[in-house]
Amino acid sequence: AQASQPVLDKLNGGIARRMAIKQLNIPRAQFDALLSGRILQPMPGLGEITPYYARSDVILLLEKLTQERCIGDLPTDLVDIQTACRKLVCGAAEIVELIVRNQLDVIGQDKRAEGYLAVRLSVSELAGKLAGVGVECYTKAKLKQLLSINDPAVKYLIEAGYLSATASRNPVTRKAAAVVLPKDYALFLNQFIPAKRLAEM
């Protein structure tokens, strides 16, 4: 009985997955996305078959999601989190993390819904907060031009590990993109000379 007391204490302070989903009023797929993004984590030491979540963590997340920060008239581009994910080609965890870290100025609430499904966000503000391909990074198209090689050659250099690619996002389409950072490109040029440069020499 004494040995099992810590486990009982944890269980008494925790709620099952189904209850956590119900309390947040969040679709199961979106809940799983938050778990993958480590926005919410199961209570440790209780096994993986039936995970439990700290009630305090769930309540705190719900409070963060339902805070309203709109001053004056609501922007016309406010959408729910799921729609924002589709428009910006990103994951729910990326957006919720911005909310949890208090990095958004505009957060609205649809009074006809509750919890997660009631949250309304500005697409234009989110687009500026989410990481995109910076001007200092090299896309595959840019590398093709700089090195005077074709697409398969660029793909090979990245897949073989000669050029280190970093996952990012296209600033216009928001589609996933692989870019090469300037420092990684400089390391590549320290080891190799492009055939174009050899020909010029």
GROMACS elastic network, one bead per residue, 0.5 to 0.9 nm:
[ bonds ]
;  ai    aj funct       b0    kb
    1     4     6  0.52653   500
    1     5     6  0.62357   500
    2     5     6  0.52435   500
    2     6     6  0.80162   500
    3     6     6  0.69907   500
    3     7     6  0.81545   500
    4     7     6  0.53813   500
    4     8     6  0.62998   500
    4     9     6  0.87825   500
    5     8     6  0.50014   500
    5     9     6  0.61335   500
    5    10     6  0.86853   500
    6     9     6  0.50459   500
    6    10     6  0.63033   500
    6    11     6  0.86739   500
    7    10     6  0.51664   500
    7    11     6  0.62150   500
    7    12     6  0.86214   500
    7    45     6  0.79753   500
    7    46     6  0.73065   500
    8    11     6  0.50233   500
    8    12     6  0.60470   500
    8    13     6  0.86538   500
    9    12     6  0.51376   500
    9    13     6  0.64270   500
    9    14     6  0.87589   500
   10    13     6  0.52228   500
   10    14     6  0.62135   500
   10    43     6  0.78548   500
   10    45     6  0.89744   500
   10    46     6  0.82468   500
   10    52     6  0.88101   500
   10    54     6  0.81378   500
   11    15     6  0.74002   500
   11    43     6  0.89052   500
   11    46     6  0.81752   500
   11    52     6  0.72852   500
   11    53     6  0.88561   500
   11    54     6  0.86243   500
   12    15     6  0.79717   500
   13    53     6  0.83849   500
   13    54     6  0.60586   500
   13    55     6  0.61950   500
   13    56     6  0.80883   500
   14    43     6  0.76095   500
   14    52     6  0.56073   500
   14    53     6  0.50982   500
   14    55     6  0.51638   500
   14    56     6  0.82542   500
   15    18     6  0.81729   500
   15    19     6  0.60837   500
   15    20     6  0.63493   500
   15    51     6  0.86936   500
   15    52     6  0.53205   500
   15    53     6  0.52741   500
   15    54     6  0.63637   500
   15    55     6  0.59264   500
   15    58     6  0.89092   500
   16    19     6  0.53644   500
   16    20     6  0.62652   500
   16    21     6  0.87589   500
   16    50     6  0.74526   500
   16    51     6  0.65415   500
   16    53     6  0.63149   500
   17    20     6  0.50794   500
   17    21     6  0.61937   500
   17    22     6  0.85920   500
   17    42     6  0.87456   500
   17    50     6  0.78899   500
   17    51     6  0.66305   500
   17    52     6  0.62104   500
   17    53     6  0.69646   500
   18    21     6  0.52075   500
   18    22     6  0.61956   500
   18    23     6  0.86407   500
   18    28     6  0.89622   500
   19    23     6  0.59978   500
   19    24     6  0.85395   500
   20    23     6  0.51491   500
   20    24     6  0.61852   500
   20    25     6  0.83229   500
   20    26     6  0.88325   500
   20    31     6  0.89988   500
   20    52     6  0.86677   500
   20    53     6  0.71433   500
   20    55     6  0.79232   500
   20    58     6  0.66220   500
   21    24     6  0.52948   500
   21    25     6  0.57781   500
   21    26     6  0.55869   500
   21    27     6  0.72039   500
   21    28     6  0.68985   500
   21    31     6  0.68775   500
   22    26     6  0.69115   500
   22    27     6  0.88713   500
   23    26     6  0.80821   500
   23    58     6  0.77841   500
   23    59     6  0.81784   500
   23    62     6  0.80565   500
   23   115     6  0.76990   500
   24    31     6  0.89003   500
   24    58     6  0.73341   500
   24    59     6  0.82051   500
   24    61     6  0.82022   500
   24    62     6  0.60110   500
   24   114     6  0.81558   500
   24   115     6  0.53468   500
   24   116     6  0.58649   500
   24   117     6  0.85267   500
   25   113     6  0.89573   500
   25   114     6  0.65825   500
   25   115     6  0.53660   500
   25   116     6  0.56455   500
   25   117     6  0.64583   500
   25   118     6  0.88250   500
   26    29     6  0.83961   500
   26    30     6  0.65171   500
   26    31     6  0.62679   500
   26   115     6  0.74009   500
   26   116     6  0.54150   500
   26   117     6  0.63387   500
   27    30     6  0.53176   500
   27    31     6  0.62197   500
   27    32     6  0.87697   500
   27   116     6  0.86738   500
   27   117     6  0.84226   500
   28    32     6  0.62069   500
   28    33     6  0.86182   500
   29    32     6  0.51248   500
   29    33     6  0.63053   500
   29    34     6  0.88645   500
   30    34     6  0.63965   500
   30    35     6  0.87462   500
   30    82     6  0.81686   500
   30    91     6  0.88478   500
   30    92     6  0.65038   500
   30    93     6  0.83411   500
   31    34     6  0.51657   500
   31    35     6  0.64262   500
   31    36     6  0.87935   500
   31    40     6  0.86523   500
   31    92     6  0.87873   500
   32    36     6  0.62115   500
   32    37     6  0.85994   500
   33    36     6  0.50500   500
   33    37     6  0.61784   500
   33    38     6  0.85636   500
   33    39     6  0.87312   500
   33    91     6  0.72070   500
   33    92     6  0.62107   500
   33    93     6  0.60258   500
   34    37     6  0.50182   500
   34    38     6  0.60895   500
   34    39     6  0.51617   500
   34    40     6  0.60854   500
   34    41     6  0.85212   500
   34    91     6  0.88428   500
   34    92     6  0.67167   500
   34    94     6  0.87760   500
   34    96     6  0.78901   500
   34    97     6  0.89773   500
   35    39     6  0.59989   500
   35    40     6  0.53251   500
   35    41     6  0.59207   500
   35    42     6  0.83428   500
   35    93     6  0.81700   500
   36    39     6  0.77417   500
   36    40     6  0.84874   500
   36    41     6  0.87388   500
   36    93     6  0.77601   500
   37    40     6  0.78554   500
   37    91     6  0.87117   500
   37    92     6  0.84490   500
   37    93     6  0.52307   500
   37    94     6  0.76011   500
   37    97     6  0.85463   500
   38    41     6  0.59645   500
   38    93     6  0.79294   500
   39    61     6  0.85689   500
   39    93     6  0.67110   500
   39    96     6  0.77069   500
   39    97     6  0.68646   500
   39   100     6  0.85577   500
   40    53     6  0.81063   500
   40    57     6  0.73919   500
   40    58     6  0.77003   500
   40    61     6  0.81817   500
   41    44     6  0.84566   500
   41    52     6  0.88704   500
   41    53     6  0.68359   500
   41    54     6  0.85633   500
   41    57     6  0.87377   500
   42    46     6  0.84625   500
   42    48     6  0.85842   500
   42    51     6  0.56684   500
   42    52     6  0.54501   500
   42    54     6  0.73534   500
   43    46     6  0.66308   500
   43    47     6  0.88049   500
   43    51     6  0.70141   500
   43    52     6  0.56552   500
   43    53     6  0.52538   500
   43    54     6  0.62166   500
   44    47     6  0.74515   500
   44    51     6  0.86045   500
   44    52     6  0.85612   500
   45    48     6  0.87376   500
   46    49     6  0.86882   500
   46    50     6  0.77963   500
   46    51     6  0.66434   500
   46    52     6  0.72594   500
   47    50     6  0.66085   500
   47    51     6  0.64010   500
   47    52     6  0.88001   500
   48    51     6  0.54863   500
   48    52     6  0.89869   500
   52    55     6  0.89548   500
   53    56     6  0.85919   500
   53    57     6  0.73766   500
   53    58     6  0.72800   500
   54    57     6  0.52987   500
   54    58     6  0.65364   500
   54    59     6  0.87982   500
   55    58     6  0.52034   500
   55    59     6  0.61737   500
   55    60     6  0.85764   500
   56    59     6  0.51298   500
   56    60     6  0.60418   500
   56    61     6  0.85760   500
   57    60     6  0.51294   500
   57    61     6  0.61609   500
   57    62     6  0.85751   500
   58    61     6  0.51843   500
   58    62     6  0.61581   500
   58    63     6  0.86579   500
   59    62     6  0.50318   500
   59    63     6  0.61692   500
   59    64     6  0.86899   500
   60    63     6  0.50894   500
   60    64     6  0.62999   500
   60    65     6  0.87057   500
   61    64     6  0.51066   500
   61    65     6  0.62140   500
   61    66     6  0.86795   500
   61   100     6  0.73279   500
   62    65     6  0.50927   500
   62    66     6  0.61259   500
   62    67     6  0.86888   500
   62   115     6  0.64411   500
   62   116     6  0.74619   500
   63    66     6  0.52734   500
   63    67     6  0.62529   500
   63   115     6  0.86416   500
   64    67     6  0.56097   500
   64    99     6  0.68391   500
   64   100     6  0.58915   500
   64   101     6  0.89642   500
   64   102     6  0.83760   500
   65    68     6  0.84224   500
   65    96     6  0.77749   500
   65    99     6  0.67731   500
   65   100     6  0.74335   500
   65   107     6  0.85384   500
   65   115     6  0.69259   500
   65   116     6  0.64728   500
   65   118     6  0.88017   500
   65   119     6  0.66585   500
   66   107     6  0.83450   500
   66   108     6  0.82278   500
   66   109     6  0.69460   500
   66   114     6  0.83465   500
   66   115     6  0.61711   500
   66   116     6  0.75058   500
   66   118     6  0.76957   500
   66   119     6  0.65675   500
   67   107     6  0.71112   500
   67   108     6  0.78765   500
   67   109     6  0.80536   500
   67   119     6  0.87454   500
   68   106     6  0.77428   500
   68   107     6  0.52100   500
   68   108     6  0.52392   500
   68   109     6  0.64552   500
   68   119     6  0.86841   500
   69   104     6  0.84974   500
   69   105     6  0.63067   500
   69   106     6  0.53836   500
   69   108     6  0.64935   500
   70    73     6  0.74953   500
   70    74     6  0.63678   500
   70    75     6  0.85653   500
   70   105     6  0.74239   500
   70   106     6  0.52444   500
   70   107     6  0.58967   500
   70   108     6  0.60024   500
   71    74     6  0.74650   500
   71   106     6  0.81429   500
   73    76     6  0.88648   500
   74    77     6  0.85977   500
   74    78     6  0.75809   500
   74   106     6  0.84988   500
   74   108     6  0.74914   500
   75    78     6  0.60096   500
   75   106     6  0.84512   500
   75   121     6  0.89750   500
   75   122     6  0.70556   500
   76    79     6  0.88069   500
   76   122     6  0.82562   500
   77   121     6  0.78662   500
   77   122     6  0.56584   500
   77   123     6  0.62238   500
   77   124     6  0.75422   500
   78    84     6  0.87952   500
   78   106     6  0.87621   500
   78   107     6  0.84492   500
   78   108     6  0.75335   500
   78   120     6  0.53823   500
   78   123     6  0.65763   500
   78   124     6  0.89669   500
   79    82     6  0.81689   500
   79    83     6  0.61305   500
   79    84     6  0.62259   500
   79   108     6  0.89999   500
   79   119     6  0.79669   500
   79   121     6  0.53913   500
   79   122     6  0.65910   500
   79   123     6  0.71365   500
   80    83     6  0.54668   500
   80    84     6  0.62296   500
   80    85     6  0.87823   500
   80   110     6  0.88747   500
   80   116     6  0.85520   500
   80   117     6  0.67277   500
   80   118     6  0.70323   500
   80   119     6  0.56998   500
   80   121     6  0.62810   500
   80   122     6  0.89625   500
   81    85     6  0.61908   500
   81    86     6  0.88124   500
   81    92     6  0.68824   500
   81    95     6  0.74099   500
   81    96     6  0.82726   500
   81   116     6  0.79143   500
   81   117     6  0.75153   500
   81   118     6  0.88703   500
   81   119     6  0.67564   500
   81   120     6  0.67903   500
   81   121     6  0.69914   500
   82    85     6  0.51394   500
   82    86     6  0.65525   500
   82    87     6  0.88270   500
   82    91     6  0.88862   500
   82    92     6  0.71498   500
   82   117     6  0.85118   500
   83    86     6  0.51608   500
   83    87     6  0.61795   500
   83    88     6  0.85611   500
   84    87     6  0.50889   500
   84    88     6  0.59302   500
   84    89     6  0.80191   500
   84    90     6  0.81303   500
   84    92     6  0.85655   500
   84    95     6  0.83716   500
   84   121     6  0.76039   500
   84   122     6  0.82412   500
   84   123     6  0.62439   500
   84   126     6  0.82774   500
   85    88     6  0.53666   500
   85    89     6  0.54760   500
   85    90     6  0.50245   500
   85    91     6  0.58316   500
   85    92     6  0.62230   500
   85    94     6  0.89365   500
   85    95     6  0.78369   500
   86    89     6  0.51278   500
   86    90     6  0.69843   500
   86    91     6  0.85920   500
   87    90     6  0.81589   500
   87   123     6  0.77891   500
   87   174     6  0.82916   500
   88    91     6  0.88206   500
   88   123     6  0.76656   500
   88   126     6  0.81674   500
   88   127     6  0.68408   500
   88   130     6  0.88248   500
   88   173     6  0.79070   500
   88   174     6  0.55994   500
   88   175     6  0.79214   500
   89   169     6  0.86605   500
   89   173     6  0.82537   500
   89   174     6  0.56394   500
   89   175     6  0.59021   500
   89   176     6  0.76274   500
   90    93     6  0.85190   500
   90    94     6  0.69018   500
   90    95     6  0.79768   500
   90   130     6  0.86642   500
   90   169     6  0.89196   500
   90   174     6  0.78187   500
   90   175     6  0.82736   500
   90   176     6  0.84467   500
   91    94     6  0.54673   500
   91    95     6  0.69819   500
   91    96     6  0.89908   500
   92    95     6  0.53393   500
   92    96     6  0.61333   500
   92    97     6  0.84700   500
   93    96     6  0.50928   500
   93    97     6  0.58493   500
   93    98     6  0.86162   500
   94    97     6  0.53131   500
   94    98     6  0.66524   500
   94   130     6  0.77285   500
   95    98     6  0.52847   500
   95    99     6  0.66438   500
   95   100     6  0.88931   500
   95   126     6  0.76144   500
   95   130     6  0.81455   500
   96   100     6  0.61195   500
   96   101     6  0.85403   500
   97   100     6  0.50169   500
   97   101     6  0.60414   500
   97   102     6  0.85138   500
   97   103     6  0.86296   500
   98   101     6  0.52374   500
   98   102     6  0.62473   500
   98   103     6  0.52158   500
   98   104     6  0.64066   500
   98   126     6  0.86107   500
   98   129     6  0.80598   500
   98   130     6  0.86955   500
   99   102     6  0.51332   500
   99   103     6  0.61144   500
   99   104     6  0.60804   500
   99   107     6  0.83350   500
  100   103     6  0.77496   500
  101   104     6  0.82937   500
  102   105     6  0.79231   500
  103   129     6  0.81167   500
  104   107     6  0.70197   500
  104   121     6  0.86405   500
  104   122     6  0.89618   500
  104   125     6  0.75345   500
  104   126     6  0.77795   500
  104   129     6  0.82253   500
  105   125     6  0.81469   500
  106   120     6  0.84849   500
  106   121     6  0.63397   500
  106   122     6  0.64028   500
  106   125     6  0.77636   500
  107   119     6  0.69925   500
  107   120     6  0.59033   500
  107   121     6  0.52412   500
  107   122     6  0.74423   500
  108   118     6  0.81408   500
  108   119     6  0.59971   500
  108   121     6  0.62436   500
  108   122     6  0.86619   500
  109   112     6  0.86973   500
  109   113     6  0.81036   500
  109   114     6  0.83618   500
  109   115     6  0.88083   500
  109   117     6  0.89316   500
  109   118     6  0.52660   500
  109   120     6  0.55341   500
  109   121     6  0.86557   500
  110   113     6  0.57468   500
  110   114     6  0.76806   500
  110   117     6  0.82590   500
  110   119     6  0.65625   500
  110   120     6  0.67964   500
  111   114     6  0.72433   500
  111   118     6  0.69487   500
  112   118     6  0.73439   500
  113   116     6  0.85254   500
  113   117     6  0.61147   500
  113   119     6  0.84839   500
  114   117     6  0.59201   500
  114   119     6  0.80548   500
  115   118     6  0.54293   500
  115   119     6  0.69256   500
  116   119     6  0.56233   500
  117   120     6  0.83236   500
  121   124     6  0.89741   500
  121   125     6  0.80980   500
  121   126     6  0.77114   500
  122   125     6  0.53263   500
  122   126     6  0.62483   500
  122   127     6  0.86735   500
  123   126     6  0.51079   500
  123   127     6  0.60899   500
  123   128     6  0.87762   500
  124   127     6  0.51885   500
  124   128     6  0.66186   500
  124   129     6  0.89706   500
  125   128     6  0.53341   500
  125   129     6  0.64722   500
  125   130     6  0.89180   500
  126   129     6  0.50167   500
  126   130     6  0.60720   500
  127   130     6  0.55413   500
  127   131     6  0.82425   500
  127   132     6  0.86027   500
  127   171     6  0.84963   500
  127   174     6  0.84513   500
  128   131     6  0.78206   500
  128   132     6  0.86057   500
  129   132     6  0.88815   500
  130   169     6  0.88372   500
  131   134     6  0.83446   500
  131   168     6  0.70440   500
  131   169     6  0.68850   500
  131   171     6  0.84347   500
  132   168     6  0.58789   500
  132   170     6  0.57954   500
  132   171     6  0.50807   500
  132   172     6  0.87507   500
  132   174     6  0.73513   500
  132   177     6  0.89223   500
  133   136     6  0.82160   500
  133   137     6  0.65805   500
  133   138     6  0.85344   500
  133   139     6  0.82479   500
  133   168     6  0.59007   500
  133   169     6  0.54409   500
  133   170     6  0.53959   500
  133   171     6  0.56226   500
  133   177     6  0.78371   500
  133   178     6  0.87827   500
  133   179     6  0.73775   500
  134   137     6  0.55052   500
  134   138     6  0.85478   500
  134   168     6  0.89708   500
  134   170     6  0.88365   500
  134   171     6  0.78430   500
  135   138     6  0.78609   500
  136   181     6  0.71621   500
  136   182     6  0.66553   500
  137   179     6  0.60712   500
  137   180     6  0.57873   500
  137   182     6  0.61192   500
  138   141     6  0.79442   500
  138   142     6  0.56907   500
  138   143     6  0.62534   500
  138   178     6  0.88512   500
  138   179     6  0.54116   500
  138   180     6  0.50480   500
  138   181     6  0.63766   500
  138   182     6  0.72218   500
  138   185     6  0.82700   500
  139   142     6  0.51087   500
  139   143     6  0.62397   500
  139   144     6  0.85974   500
  139   177     6  0.78942   500
  139   178     6  0.67910   500
  139   180     6  0.65139   500
  140   143     6  0.50378   500
  140   144     6  0.60909   500
  140   145     6  0.86676   500
  140   151     6  0.77165   500
  140   154     6  0.66895   500
  140   155     6  0.80029   500
  140   177     6  0.89654   500
  140   178     6  0.74610   500
  140   179     6  0.67422   500
  140   180     6  0.80050   500
  141   144     6  0.51037   500
  141   145     6  0.64614   500
  141   146     6  0.88205   500
  141   151     6  0.79072   500
  141   154     6  0.87483   500
  142   145     6  0.51185   500
  142   146     6  0.61593   500
  142   147     6  0.86010   500
  143   147     6  0.59019   500
  143   148     6  0.79336   500
  143   149     6  0.81186   500
  143   154     6  0.71004   500
  143   180     6  0.84514   500
  144   147     6  0.55500   500
  144   148     6  0.55848   500
  144   149     6  0.51864   500
  144   150     6  0.59130   500
  144   151     6  0.65981   500
  144   153     6  0.82807   500
  144   154     6  0.64080   500
  145   148     6  0.51126   500
  145   149     6  0.70429   500
  145   150     6  0.85266   500
  146   149     6  0.81263   500
  147   150     6  0.88279   500
  147   154     6  0.87948   500
  147   194     6  0.60153   500
  147   195     6  0.79229   500
  147   196     6  0.69241   500
  147   197     6  0.85634   500
  148   194     6  0.80319   500
  148   195     6  0.81449   500
  148   196     6  0.64777   500
  149   152     6  0.83585   500
  149   153     6  0.61657   500
  149   154     6  0.69764   500
  149   194     6  0.89043   500
  149   195     6  0.88714   500
  149   196     6  0.87569   500
  150   153     6  0.54208   500
  150   154     6  0.65249   500
  150   155     6  0.88553   500
  151   154     6  0.51914   500
  151   155     6  0.61819   500
  151   156     6  0.86066   500
  152   155     6  0.50117   500
  152   156     6  0.60648   500
  152   157     6  0.86769   500
  153   156     6  0.50556   500
  153   157     6  0.62431   500
  153   158     6  0.87418   500
  154   157     6  0.52420   500
  154   158     6  0.64219   500
  154   159     6  0.86872   500
  154   163     6  0.86591   500
  155   158     6  0.53269   500
  155   159     6  0.60859   500
  155   160     6  0.84274   500
  156   159     6  0.50951   500
  156   160     6  0.57508   500
  156   161     6  0.82994   500
  156   162     6  0.84754   500
  157   160     6  0.53184   500
  157   161     6  0.62026   500
  157   162     6  0.51274   500
  157   163     6  0.55955   500
  157   164     6  0.85740   500
  158   161     6  0.51796   500
  158   162     6  0.59758   500
  158   164     6  0.60981   500
  158   165     6  0.63785   500
  158   180     6  0.89760   500
  159   162     6  0.77599   500
  159   163     6  0.79922   500
  159   164     6  0.85895   500
  159   165     6  0.87936   500
  160   163     6  0.77787   500
  161   164     6  0.59642   500
  161   165     6  0.84491   500
  162   188     6  0.67800   500
  163   180     6  0.72051   500
  163   184     6  0.67122   500
  163   185     6  0.68354   500
  163   187     6  0.84757   500
  163   188     6  0.63289   500
  164   179     6  0.84755   500
  164   180     6  0.62026   500
  164   181     6  0.79073   500
  164   184     6  0.60665   500
  164   185     6  0.79374   500
  164   188     6  0.87467   500
  165   178     6  0.57583   500
  165   179     6  0.53175   500
  165   181     6  0.73428   500
  165   184     6  0.81543   500
  166   177     6  0.83747   500
  166   178     6  0.54853   500
  166   179     6  0.52748   500
  166   180     6  0.59756   500
  166   181     6  0.71973   500
  167   176     6  0.72189   500
  167   177     6  0.60379   500
  167   179     6  0.64976   500
  167   180     6  0.88651   500
  168   175     6  0.86118   500
  168   176     6  0.60222   500
  168   177     6  0.51232   500
  168   178     6  0.57405   500
  168   179     6  0.66071   500
  169   172     6  0.86752   500
  169   173     6  0.81511   500
  169   174     6  0.53212   500
  169   175     6  0.55218   500
  169   178     6  0.75630   500
  169   179     6  0.86848   500
  170   173     6  0.56241   500
  170   175     6  0.53689   500
  170   176     6  0.63564   500
  170   177     6  0.58566   500
  170   178     6  0.88766   500
  171   174     6  0.54793   500
  171   175     6  0.81213   500
  172   175     6  0.81521   500
  173   176     6  0.87746   500
  174   177     6  0.84479   500
  180   183     6  0.83286   500
  180   184     6  0.63953   500
  180   185     6  0.64651   500
  181   184     6  0.53171   500
  181   185     6  0.62940   500
  181   186     6  0.86992   500
  182   185     6  0.50218   500
  182   186     6  0.60825   500
  182   187     6  0.86343   500
  183   186     6  0.50251   500
  183   187     6  0.62667   500
  183   188     6  0.87146   500
  184   187     6  0.50555   500
  184   188     6  0.63087   500
  184   189     6  0.88011   500
  185   188     6  0.50632   500
  185   189     6  0.63781   500
  185   190     6  0.87332   500
  186   189     6  0.51185   500
  186   190     6  0.62337   500
  186   191     6  0.89055   500
  187   190     6  0.50636   500
  187   191     6  0.66495   500
  187   192     6  0.87937   500
  188   191     6  0.53959   500
  188   192     6  0.60556   500
  188   193     6  0.86073   500
  189   192     6  0.51045   500
  189   193     6  0.61876   500
  189   194     6  0.79497   500
  190   193     6  0.78651   500
  193   196     6  0.82282   500
  193   197     6  0.65099   500
  193   198     6  0.68318   500
  194   197     6  0.53471   500
  194   198     6  0.65429   500
  194   199     6  0.88360   500
  195   199     6  0.61303   500
  195   200     6  0.86121   500
  196   199     6  0.51873   500
  196   200     6  0.63482   500
  196   201     6  0.87805   500
  197   200     6  0.50500   500
  197   201     6  0.62355   500
  198   201     6  0.50757   500
